Amino acid sequence: MRQHIDTIARKPPRKPVKPERWVTLADTFSRLSKTDQTRFFEAHRKRIEAWVAEDDA
């Protein structure tokens, strides 16, 4: 399962997503419980850290 999540995270979207959808996603995420937010970050930790490292470069 983890391998599939990492593979999906590396693939760029097929076409750009409208900004409104990202706002909706962010709003939905912010309404998750702290426990569910932590689970999300734990499941995606490697990709998030790689993204932050790319941004810092």
C-alpha positions in Angstrom: 0.0 0.0 0.0 2.8 2.4 1.0 4.5 1.9 -2.4 1.3 2.8 -4.2 0.9 6.0 -2.2 4.4 7.0 -3.0 4.0 6.2 -6.7 0.8 8.3 -6.9 2.4 11.2 -5.0 5.2 11.4 -7.6 2.9 11.5 -10.6 2.0 15.0 -11.8 -1.7 15.6 -12.3 -3.0 15.1 -15.9 -4.1 18.7 -16.2 -4.0 21.6 -13.9 -6.6 21.7 -11.1 -8.7 24.8 -10.7 -7.6 26.8 -7.6 -11.0 26.6 -6.1 -10.6 22.8 -5.8 -7.4 23.3 -3.7 -9.2 25.7 -1.5 -12.0 23.1 -0.9 -9.3 20.4 -0.3 -7.5 22.7 2.3 -10.8 23.5 4.0 -11.8 19.9 4.2 -8.3 18.9 5.6 -8.4 21.6 8.2 -11.7 20.2 9.5 -10.2 16.7 10.1 -9.5 15.8 13.6 -5.9 16.2 14.8 -5.6 12.4 14.9 -6.7 12.1 11.3 -4.3 15.0 10.2 -1.5 13.2 12.0 -2.3 9.9 10.3 -2.3 11.7 6.9 1.2 13.2 7.6 2.5 9.9 8.8 1.3 8.1 5.7 2.9 10.8 3.4 5.9 11.8 5.4 8.6 10.8 2.9 6.9 12.6 0.0 6.3 15.7 2.1 9.9 15.8 3.3 11.1 15.4 -0.3 8.8 18.3 -1.5 10.1 20.6 1.3 13.7 19.7 0.4 13.0 20.5 -3.3 11.4 23.9 -2.3 14.5 24.7 -0.1 16.9 24.0 -3.0 
